[in-house]
């Protein structure tokens, strides 16, 4: 089943985005789960949108393109 999907690498850019997003969300008192921050960071690092049924949650991440369904 996973053969249908591209697996995004964990790299320095992703880690950097994770740190920036976490700092921003903490400063705004709008924390989201750490796994969701990793998802957002990977999307930002690879210039990809996040497709989710929780657009309000991921919408807290500055600069992240969110596609709701």
HELIX and SHEET records of a PDB file:
HELIX    1   1 UNK A    2  UNK A    4  5                                   3    
HELIX    2   2 UNK A   12  UNK A   27  1                                  16    
HELIX    3   3 UNK A   34  UNK A   45  1                                  12    
HELIX    4   4 UNK A   55  UNK A   58  1                                   4    
SHEET    1   A 2 UNK A  50  UNK A  52  0                                        
SHEET    2   A 2 UNK A  66  UNK A  68  1                                        
END                                                                             
